[in-house]
Amino acid sequence: MRFRRILATAAVAAVTTPVALLSVTPAFADTRPATQEQPGKPTLAQLEKAAAEAQKAYDDAVLAEKEGKKVLEAALADTTPLAVAATAAVKAAKEAETAKAGADKALADAKTALAALPETATPEEKEAAEKAVTDAEAAAKTAAETKTAADADAEAPSTRGDDARVAAVRAYDLLQKAVEKALEDKTAADEALAKAREEDEEGNEDDACVPEPELTAVVTGLPSEVVAGDWVGFRLRLTNGTEKTMDEVYPYASVHAADKSGLEDIDDLLKLQWSSASSTTWKTVDDASSIDPINPLEAGDHSDIKLRLKVDAKAPEGQGIAFAAGDYYNDDESCGGTPDLATYTFEIASAAGTPGKTPDATPTPSATPAATPTATPTAVAPTPQGGVSAQPVNGSLADTGSSSAVPQIAFVGGAALLAGVGAMFAARRRKGDSAA
């Protein structure tokens, strides 16, 4: 629900900036709805336009790649003009080579015949043999020149054809890479748009979630003083005071603590566990594990969650806070939750301490005198319709005799809890979406 998200947003500043701890409440009033456009963040319309342009660029790249493939196939074909010319030139070069070989043989034969003339040969026979050699030399020279020219003619179109084929292959490779890049851009644009639409849908769903004051989360049995090293058992009761069944109710409980100064966080020394009638094994409540939902919680009915808390024996004396809340989700997608976070403060005594019976830590109205050793509820009540605005904290924490430690730990623990509640709600929303 949006008011949970508002609380979590304000809590971030409180956690990271100690000076802001005492001014957390005014920060709530200025918190704007989570769905409001953030500076520098693209709008849904802009993302839709970007996705459409990326789609067009991809379609154009695919079309260009197809045309480029045709050009490549044509360049590699044997029927191109360059290929035909190259084939003819090669054929002519081979014919010239054959002719040269014949001319060279004829010359050799003529020379052999001249040399073989006997001494008794007549002048006419010698003249005829010499002329045959001269004619064969001329024919051989002409054949050699013709072959040289034919070889050159065959080389030129072949080279031009190879260059054309290489150019076509390179051009097609660039077109393929353009398609890959356009697909990457299209995928990124589609993912950004899908994420924005999902966030927009979640924001719209959050608008439908309303505070439900008739859903209450009450802790009983938590003592006002907890001795380090001992398990302390108590109970969380969720009550559906409405006239309608809640299909799924998610309990929330959390504990936080600091030393007496209120400045040193000792949350890591606390262990909170839960069990119920449907899940009797004790399970730890932490950031990675929450309490199982109640399915369903009938109108006017309640359900109890057993809780137990153990403060590590090494923990120093300090102050602790327990929080309780609940959210509900119905099959018809309506949802809501407890408007307030119930807050319970308790003292942490060292393991060496042996306190007697102590009263329970229970929330009291803001009008309760400061001397009462119990906590007042820290409530943030959002409006149920339209833009949600957070309200100031009602009342103040009671004085337990520990100077300013109580308000300090209240704000520290509250900030940590609120951030956790925001994360919890997001996780539940994701669960609900996946179930649908």
BAKOL-693381 format. One record per residue (C-alpha): x, y, z; residue in three letters. Coordinates in nm, 4 decimals. Layout:
<pts>
- X_Y_Z_ALA;
...
</pts>
This chain:
<pts>
- 0.0000_0.0000_0.0000_MET;
- 0.1193_0.3439_-0.0812_ARG;
- 0.1316_0.4697_0.2766_PHE;
- 0.3741_0.1895_0.3618_ARG;
- 0.5901_0.3060_0.0723_ARG;
- 0.5757_0.6664_0.1946_ILE;
- 0.6928_0.5600_0.5382_LEU;
- 0.9790_0.3608_0.3945_ALA;
- 1.0883_0.6581_0.1802_THR;
- 1.1069_0.8933_0.4754_ALA;
- 1.2828_0.6286_0.6839_ALA;
- 1.5798_0.6174_0.4482_VAL;
- 1.6768_0.9716_0.5394_ALA;
- 1.6261_0.8972_0.9075_ALA;
- 1.8566_0.5966_0.8975_VAL;
- 2.1346_0.7578_0.6944_THR;
- 2.1293_1.0985_0.8647_THR;
- 2.1210_1.0814_1.2487_PRO;
- 2.0434_1.4534_1.2752_VAL;
- 1.7190_1.3895_1.0876_ALA;
- 1.5885_1.1447_1.3448_LEU;
- 1.3981_1.4045_1.5389_LEU;
- 1.2505_1.5595_1.2226_SER;
- 1.1172_1.2451_1.0613_VAL;
- 0.7544_1.3383_1.1215_THR;
- 0.7576_1.6638_0.9160_PRO;
- 0.9275_1.4698_0.6389_ALA;
- 0.6217_1.2454_0.6148_PHE;
- 0.3924_1.5384_0.5460_ALA;
- 0.6042_1.6454_0.2459_ASP;
- 0.6334_1.2988_0.0975_THR;
- 0.4672_1.2818_-0.2429_ARG;
- 0.2946_0.9788_-0.3933_PRO;
- 0.5354_0.7203_-0.5281_ALA;
- 0.3729_0.7265_-0.8721_THR;
- 0.4464_1.0975_-0.9254_GLN;
- 0.6902_1.1566_-1.2093_GLU;
- 1.0493_1.1885_-1.0897_GLN;
- 1.2806_1.4535_-1.2382_PRO;
- 1.4913_1.3074_-1.5183_GLY;
- 1.2909_0.9860_-1.5324_LYS;
- 1.1274_0.9116_-1.8706_PRO;
- 0.7518_0.9138_-1.8758_THR;
- 0.5484_0.6157_-1.9891_LEU;
- 0.4597_0.8007_-2.3103_ALA;
- 0.8255_0.8719_-2.3805_GLN;
- 0.9159_0.5074_-2.3249_LEU;
- 0.6335_0.3958_-2.5535_GLU;
- 0.7605_0.6311_-2.8241_LYS;
- 1.1173_0.5057_-2.7773_ALA;
- 1.0014_0.1447_-2.8006_ALA;
- 0.8059_0.2197_-3.1208_ALA;
- 1.1076_0.3919_-3.2767_GLU;
- 1.3333_0.1030_-3.1756_ALA;
- 1.0866_-0.1407_-3.3327_GLN;
- 1.0854_0.0577_-3.6588_LYS;
- 1.4647_0.0769_-3.6623_ALA;
- 1.4807_-0.2993_-3.6123_TYR;
- 1.2265_-0.3652_-3.8896_ASP;
- 1.4222_-0.1378_-4.1265_ASP;
- 1.7477_-0.3133_-4.0381_ALA;
- 1.5930_-0.6546_-4.1028_VAL;
- 1.4625_-0.5366_-4.4412_LEU;
- 1.8018_-0.3918_-4.5356_ALA;
- 1.9678_-0.7178_-4.4356_GLU;
- 1.7351_-0.9127_-4.6638_LYS;
- 1.8145_-0.6822_-4.9567_GLU;
- 2.1846_-0.7066_-4.8782_GLY;
- 2.1624_-1.0825_-4.8872_LYS;
- 2.0195_-1.0651_-5.2397_LYS;
- 2.3085_-0.8431_-5.3485_VAL;
- 2.5552_-1.0858_-5.1945_LEU;
- 2.3967_-1.3860_-5.3639_GLU;
- 2.4052_-1.2007_-5.6966_ALA;
- 2.7705_-1.1087_-5.6484_ALA;
- 2.8579_-1.4716_-5.5798_LEU;
- 2.6577_-1.6061_-5.8764_ALA;
- 2.8302_-1.7243_-6.2004_ASP;
- 2.5848_-1.5305_-6.4165_THR;
- 2.6982_-1.1800_-6.3273_THR;
- 2.8542_-0.9772_-6.6133_PRO;
- 3.1901_-0.9805_-6.4411_LEU;
- 3.1694_-1.3549_-6.3873_ALA;
- 3.0726_-1.4158_-6.7526_VAL;
- 3.3535_-1.1911_-6.8773_ALA;
- 3.6013_-1.3588_-6.6461_ALA;
- 3.4971_-1.7027_-6.7728_THR;
- 3.5371_-1.5958_-7.1379_ALA;
- 3.8752_-1.4383_-7.0690_ALA;
- 3.9999_-1.7479_-6.8946_VAL;
- 3.8875_-1.9588_-7.1868_LYS;
- 4.0686_-1.7269_-7.4325_ALA;
- 4.3836_-1.7419_-7.2211_ALA;
- 4.3775_-2.1204_-7.2256_LYS;
- 4.3291_-2.1213_-7.6061_GLU;
- 4.6211_-1.8791_-7.6428_ALA;
- 4.8326_-2.0994_-7.4252_GLU;
- 4.7480_-2.4001_-7.6431_THR;
- 4.8285_-2.2009_-7.9581_ALA;
- 5.1623_-2.0873_-7.8157_LYS;
- 5.2499_-2.4436_-7.7266_ALA;
- 5.1736_-2.5506_-8.0867_GLY;
- 5.3802_-2.2634_-8.2263_ALA;
- 5.6721_-2.3466_-7.9991_ASP;
- 5.6596_-2.7120_-8.1107_LYS;
- 5.6440_-2.6084_-8.4754_ALA;
- 5.9523_-2.3911_-8.4268_LEU;
- 6.1346_-2.6705_-8.2555_ALA;
- 6.0444_-2.9095_-8.5374_ASP;
- 6.1573_-2.6594_-8.8006_ALA;
- 6.4900_-2.6128_-8.6295_LYS;
- 6.5327_-2.9893_-8.6001_THR;
- 6.4588_-3.0324_-8.9718_ALA;
- 6.7102_-2.7632_-9.0688_LEU;
- 6.9763_-2.9201_-8.8558_ALA;
- 6.9054_-3.2635_-9.0035_ALA;
- 6.9655_-3.1603_-9.3678_LEU;
- 7.2438_-3.3674_-9.5204_PRO;
- 7.5507_-3.2091_-9.6778_GLU;
- 7.4155_-3.3218_-10.0088_THR;
- 7.1033_-3.1039_-9.9670_ALA;
- 7.0404_-2.8678_-10.2454_THR;
- 7.0417_-2.4929_-10.1984_PRO;
- 6.6676_-2.4908_-10.2546_GLU;
- 6.6144_-2.7460_-9.9754_GLU;
- 6.8343_-2.5443_-9.7359_LYS;
- 6.6473_-2.2208_-9.8225_GLU;
- 6.3125_-2.3899_-9.7678_ALA;
- 6.4213_-2.5293_-9.4288_ALA;
- 6.5582_-2.1917_-9.3158_GLU;
- 6.2346_-2.0201_-9.4229_LYS;
- 6.0328_-2.2750_-9.2251_ALA;
- 6.2347_-2.1845_-8.9145_VAL;
- 6.1906_-1.8132_-8.9744_THR;
- 5.8166_-1.8536_-9.0240_ASP;
- 5.7907_-2.0762_-8.7107_ALA;
- 5.9808_-1.8169_-8.5045_GLU;
- 5.7417_-1.5466_-8.6143_ALA;
- 5.4381_-1.7643_-8.5366_ALA;
- 5.5825_-1.8560_-8.1958_ALA;
- 5.6447_-1.4883_-8.1142_LYS;
- 5.2903_-1.3982_-8.2154_THR;
- 5.1471_-1.6849_-8.0091_ALA;
- 5.3511_-1.5764_-7.7048_ALA;
- 5.2300_-1.2178_-7.7373_GLU;
- 4.8708_-1.3371_-7.7771_THR;
- 4.9003_-1.5558_-7.4658_LYS;
- 5.0461_-1.2681_-7.2619_THR;
- 4.7579_-1.0451_-7.3629_ALA;
- 4.5018_-1.3172_-7.2959_ALA;
- 4.6469_-1.3816_-6.9504_ASP;
- 4.6208_-1.0112_-6.8709_ALA;
- 4.2632_-1.0001_-7.0008_ASP;
- 4.1743_-1.3016_-6.7859_ALA;
- 4.3319_-1.1514_-6.4718_GLU;
- 4.1474_-0.8183_-6.4829_ALA;
- 3.7831_-0.9394_-6.4739_PRO;
- 3.8717_-1.2099_-6.2258_SER;
- 4.0227_-0.9532_-5.9900_THR;
- 3.7277_-0.7205_-6.0357_ARG;
- 3.4888_-1.0087_-5.9657_GLY;
- 3.6768_-1.1058_-5.6499_ASP;
- 3.6747_-0.7437_-5.5321_ASP;
- 3.3008_-0.7208_-5.5953_ALA;
- 3.2369_-1.0416_-5.4030_ARG;
- 3.4517_-0.9281_-5.1087_VAL;
- 3.2754_-0.5911_-5.1026_ALA;
- 2.9355_-0.7636_-5.1049_ALA;
- 3.0376_-0.9931_-4.8181_VAL;
- 3.1630_-0.6984_-4.6111_ARG;
- 2.8477_-0.4973_-4.6791_ALA;
- 2.6292_-0.7902_-4.5766_TYR;
- 2.8321_-0.8397_-4.2574_ASP;
- 2.7691_-0.4747_-4.1650_LEU;
- 2.3974_-0.5218_-4.2291_LEU;
- 2.3910_-0.8283_-4.0037_GLN;
- 2.5650_-0.6339_-3.7261_LYS;
- 2.3152_-0.3512_-3.7715_ALA;
- 2.0322_-0.5993_-3.7178_VAL;
- 2.1990_-0.7303_-3.4004_GLU;
- 2.2452_-0.3764_-3.2653_LYS;
- 1.8878_-0.2790_-3.3545_ALA;
- 1.7620_-0.5918_-3.1793_LEU;
- 1.9613_-0.5038_-2.8661_GLU;
- 1.8176_-0.1516_-2.8686_ASP;
- 1.4670_-0.2854_-2.9278_LYS;
- 1.5013_-0.5378_-2.6442_THR;
- 1.6282_-0.2705_-2.4051_ALA;
- 1.3457_-0.0342_-2.5013_ALA;
- 1.0852_-0.3091_-2.4653_ASP;
- 1.2204_-0.4083_-2.1236_GLU;
- 1.2243_-0.0472_-2.0022_ALA;
- 0.8660_-0.0018_-2.1227_LEU;
- 0.7518_-0.3286_-1.9652_ALA;
- 0.9115_-0.2315_-1.6342_LYS;
- 0.7505_0.1129_-1.6438_ALA;
- 0.4107_-0.0384_-1.7205_ARG;
- 0.4522_-0.2872_-1.4376_GLU;
- 0.5424_-0.0070_-1.1970_GLU;
- 0.2481_0.1935_-1.3252_ASP;
- 0.0146_-0.1018_-1.2741_GLU;
- 0.1549_-0.1579_-0.9265_GLU;
- 0.0995_0.2089_-0.8514_GLY;
- -0.2590_0.1813_-0.9669_ASN;
- -0.3054_-0.1325_-0.7581_GLU;
- -0.1563_0.0467_-0.4594_ASP;
- -0.4158_0.3207_-0.5022_ASP;
- -0.6830_0.0586_-0.4463_ALA;
- -0.5325_-0.0426_-0.1107_CYS;
- -0.6865_0.1487_0.1770_VAL;
- -0.6263_0.1782_0.5517_PRO;
- -0.8622_-0.0508_0.7416_GLU;
- -0.9033_0.0569_1.1048_PRO;
- -1.1179_-0.2501_1.1745_GLU;
- -0.8150_-0.4716_1.1099_LEU;
- -0.6130_-0.4576_1.4302_THR;
- -0.2771_-0.5990_1.5338_ALA;
- -0.2315_-0.6183_1.9115_VAL;
- 0.0629_-0.7564_2.1075_VAL;
- 0.0025_-0.9026_2.4534_THR;
- 0.2384_-1.0575_2.7059_GLY;
- 0.5513_-0.8687_2.6091_LEU;
- 0.7095_-0.7569_2.9399_PRO;
- 0.8255_-0.4022_2.9883_SER;
- 1.1678_-0.5417_3.0838_GLU;
- 1.3510_-0.8214_2.9017_VAL;
- 1.6562_-0.9883_3.0541_VAL;
- 1.9362_-1.0634_2.8081_ALA;
- 1.9956_-1.4345_2.7561_GLY;
- 1.6352_-1.5465_2.8298_ASP;
- 1.3521_-1.6308_2.5909_TRP;
- 1.0426_-1.4141_2.6403_VAL;
- 0.7127_-1.5374_2.5009_GLY;
- 0.4239_-1.3144_2.3945_PHE;
- 0.1433_-1.3095_2.1391_ARG;
- 0.0283_-1.1142_1.8344_LEU;
- -0.3467_-1.1121_1.7699_ARG;
- -0.4890_-1.0004_1.4356_LEU;
- -0.8607_-0.9256_1.4451_THR;
- -1.0909_-0.8723_1.1487_ASN;
- -1.3505_-0.6349_1.2886_GLY;
- -1.5190_-0.5828_0.9518_THR;
- -1.8276_-0.7586_0.8181_GLU;
- -1.6378_-0.9189_0.5306_LYS;
- -1.3947_-1.2076_0.5123_THR;
- -1.0327_-1.1171_0.4373_MET;
- -0.8926_-1.3843_0.2025_ASP;
- -0.5277_-1.3396_0.3034_GLU;
- -0.4007_-1.1513_0.6053_VAL;
- -0.0278_-1.0995_0.6478_TYR;
- 0.0890_-1.0442_1.0066_PRO;
- 0.3926_-0.8275_1.0654_TYR;
- 0.6065_-0.8135_1.3765_ALA;
- 0.9520_-0.6694_1.4305_SER;
- 1.1836_-0.5796_1.7157_VAL;
- 1.4664_-0.3266_1.7281_HIS;
- 1.6979_-0.2063_2.0014_ALA;
- 1.9840_0.0244_2.0927_ALA;
- 2.2074_0.0704_2.3944_ASP;
- 2.1246_0.3147_2.6738_LYS;
- 2.2646_0.6074_2.4746_SER;
- 2.0216_0.5293_2.1961_GLY;
- 2.3036_0.5714_1.9418_LEU;
- 2.4388_0.2165_1.9081_GLU;
- 2.2188_-0.0225_1.7128_ASP;
- 2.2089_-0.3714_1.8701_ILE;
- 1.9471_-0.5256_1.6416_ASP;
- 2.1861_-0.8059_1.5522_ASP;
- 2.1674_-0.9254_1.9152_LEU;
- 1.7907_-0.9791_1.8975_LEU;
- 1.6211_-1.2960_1.7760_LYS;
- 1.2468_-1.2986_1.7089_LEU;
- 1.0639_-1.6223_1.6261_GLN;
- 0.7022_-1.7152_1.5548_TRP;
- 0.4701_-2.0134_1.5453_SER;
- 0.0967_-2.0664_1.5035_SER;
- -0.1695_-2.3329_1.5205_ALA;
- -0.1071_-2.4176_1.1546_SER;
- 0.2720_-2.3975_1.1800_SER;
- 0.3849_-2.5174_1.5221_THR;
- 0.7607_-2.5167_1.4504_THR;
- 0.9375_-2.2036_1.5673_TRP;
- 1.0608_-1.9981_1.2711_LYS;
- 1.2834_-1.6935_1.2730_THR;
- 1.1458_-1.3566_1.1634_VAL;
- 1.4091_-1.1604_0.9715_ASP;
- 1.4591_-0.9697_0.6481_ASP;
- 1.4490_-1.2907_0.4447_ALA;
- 1.1584_-1.4581_0.6227_SER;
- 0.8231_-1.3190_0.7323_SER;
- 0.5232_-1.4649_0.9118_ILE;
- 0.2995_-1.6902_0.7026_ASP;
- -0.0353_-1.5413_0.6007_PRO;
- -0.3676_-1.6304_0.7584_ILE;
- -0.5967_-1.7872_0.4966_ASN;
- -0.8669_-1.6652_0.5432_PRO;
- -0.9605_-1.4435_0.8388_LEU;
- -1.3377_-1.4498_0.8697_GLU;
- -1.5449_-1.1432_0.9518_ALA;
- -1.5397_-1.0744_1.3268_GLY;
- -1.2792_-1.3458_1.3850_ASP;
- -0.9227_-1.3253_1.5123_HIS;
- -0.6065_-1.5292_1.4807_SER;
- -0.3146_-1.5531_1.7226_ASP;
- 0.0524_-1.5763_1.6354_ILE;
- 0.2887_-1.6981_1.9060_LYS;
- 0.6049_-1.4928_1.9314_LEU;
- 0.9177_-1.5282_2.1372_ARG;
- 1.2100_-1.2926_2.1751_LEU;
- 1.5618_-1.3565_2.2925_LYS;
- 1.8190_-1.0878_2.3554_VAL;
- 2.1746_-1.2199_2.3317_ASP;
- 2.3446_-1.2572_2.6709_ALA;
- 2.6236_-1.0292_2.5467_LYS;
- 2.3812_-0.7431_2.4869_ALA;
- 2.4300_-0.4267_2.6939_PRO;
- 2.1507_-0.2620_2.8863_GLU;
- 1.9340_-0.0638_2.6525_GLY;
- 1.5967_0.0143_2.5077_GLN;
- 1.3890_-0.1979_2.2710_GLY;
- 1.0843_-0.1463_2.0547_ILE;
- 0.8421_-0.3999_1.9139_ALA;
- 0.6141_-0.3225_1.6203_PHE;
- 0.3023_-0.4929_1.4924_ALA;
- 0.0916_-0.4455_1.1809_ALA;
- -0.1122_-0.6390_0.9270_GLY;
- -0.2088_-0.6228_0.5598_ASP;
- -0.4858_-0.8028_0.3759_TYR;
- -0.5372_-0.9069_0.0136_TYR;
- -0.8608_-1.0398_-0.1302_ASN;
- -0.9244_-1.2540_-0.4351_ASP;
- -1.1108_-0.9631_-0.5961_ASP;
- -0.7824_-0.7630_-0.5758_GLU;
- -0.9060_-0.5313_-0.3016_SER;
- -0.6468_-0.4762_-0.0323_CYS;
- -0.5612_-0.2690_0.2711_GLY;
- -0.4016_-0.2817_0.6113_GLY;
- -0.3812_-0.1530_0.9618_THR;
- -0.3552_0.2260_0.9408_PRO;
- -0.1110_0.2432_1.2311_ASP;
- 0.2026_0.0629_1.3337_LEU;
- 0.1427_-0.0501_1.6913_ALA;
- 0.4516_0.0341_1.8981_THR;
- 0.5658_-0.1259_2.2271_TYR;
- 0.8762_-0.0181_2.4185_THR;
- 1.0669_-0.2287_2.6685_PHE;
- 1.3828_-0.2089_2.8762_GLU;
- 1.6722_-0.4479_2.8156_ILE;
- 1.8403_-0.5622_3.1347_ALA;
- 2.1861_-0.7196_3.1363_SER;
- 2.2133_-1.0960_3.1778_ALA;
- 2.3342_-1.0435_3.5350_ALA;
- 2.0104_-0.8671_3.6262_GLY;
- 1.7355_-1.0539_3.8125_THR;
- 1.4234_-0.8400_3.7744_PRO;
- 1.1039_-0.9364_3.9438_GLY;
- 0.7649_-0.9492_3.7733_LYS;
- 0.7238_-0.6585_3.5344_THR;
- 0.4111_-0.5261_3.3645_PRO;
- 0.3480_-0.5897_2.9971_ASP;
- 0.4608_-0.3391_2.7387_ALA;
- 0.1307_-0.2149_2.5994_THR;
- 0.0364_0.0781_2.3765_PRO;
- -0.1558_0.3562_2.5413_THR;
- -0.3413_0.6659_2.4118_PRO;
- -0.1374_0.9797_2.3614_SER;
- -0.3069_1.1332_2.6648_ALA;
- -0.1503_0.8794_2.9016_THR;
- 0.0657_1.0530_3.1666_PRO;
- 0.4369_1.0458_3.0980_ALA;
- 0.5032_0.8431_3.4115_ALA;
- 0.3272_0.5343_3.2739_THR;
- 0.5988_0.2770_3.1856_PRO;
- 0.4410_0.1809_2.8543_THR;
- 0.4651_0.2969_2.4948_ALA;
- 0.2253_0.5134_2.3005_THR;
- 0.1472_0.3949_1.9511_PRO;
- 0.3435_0.5596_1.6737_THR;
- 0.0747_0.6030_1.4088_ALA;
- 0.0983_0.7179_1.0522_VAL;
- -0.2521_0.7344_0.9061_ALA;
- -0.2756_0.7819_0.5279_PRO;
- -0.5827_0.9019_0.3505_THR;
- -0.7593_0.6245_0.1597_PRO;
- -0.8398_0.8008_-0.1672_GLN;
- -0.6449_0.9790_-0.4414_GLY;
- -0.3030_1.1167_-0.3492_GLY;
- -0.1953_0.9914_-0.0080_VAL;
- -0.0525_1.2312_0.2490_SER;
- 0.1071_1.1175_0.5712_ALA;
- -0.0052_1.2525_0.9059_GLN;
- 0.2084_1.3496_1.2064_PRO;
- 0.2884_1.1005_1.4778_VAL;
- 0.0121_1.0877_1.7394_ASN;
- 0.1372_1.1376_2.0920_GLY;
- 0.4865_1.0764_2.2254_SER;
- 0.6728_0.7920_2.3849_LEU;
- 0.6325_0.7648_2.7595_ALA;
- 0.9196_0.8510_2.9895_ASP;
- 1.0661_0.5279_3.1297_THR;
- 1.3367_0.6904_3.3294_GLY;
- 1.6056_0.6557_3.0658_SER;
- 1.6586_1.0190_2.9671_SER;
- 1.6406_1.0720_2.5889_SER;
- 1.7159_0.7122_2.5011_ALA;
- 1.3512_0.6200_2.4440_VAL;
- 1.2727_0.8784_2.1740_PRO;
- 1.6080_0.8072_2.0099_GLN;
- 1.5555_0.4332_1.9932_ILE;
- 1.1962_0.4911_1.8871_ALA;
- 1.3037_0.6840_1.5835_PHE;
- 1.5953_0.4548_1.5041_VAL;
- 1.3873_0.1395_1.5394_GLY;
- 1.0900_0.2932_1.3662_GLY;
- 1.2982_0.3956_1.0673_ALA;
- 1.4466_0.0496_1.0361_ALA;
- 1.1038_-0.1091_1.0665_LEU;
- 0.9412_0.1170_0.8147_LEU;
- 1.2059_0.0395_0.5564_ALA;
- 1.1450_-0.3278_0.6278_GLY;
- 0.7695_-0.2883_0.5937_VAL;
- 0.8159_-0.1241_0.2542_GLY;
- 1.0319_-0.4150_0.1371_ALA;
- 0.7827_-0.6621_0.2828_MET;
- 0.4941_-0.5017_0.0994_PHE;
- 0.6843_-0.5034_-0.2308_ALA;
- 0.7587_-0.8725_-0.1857_ALA;
- 0.3933_-0.9471_-0.1146_ARG;
- 0.2827_-0.7526_-0.4177_ARG;
- 0.5247_-0.9528_-0.6333_ARG;
- 0.3850_-1.2713_-0.4845_LYS;
- 0.0321_-1.1622_-0.5624_GLY;
- 0.1255_-1.0751_-0.9208_ASP;
- 0.2952_-1.4102_-0.9788_SER;
- -0.0039_-1.5958_-0.8346_ALA;
- -0.2346_-1.4166_-1.0731_ALA;
</pts>
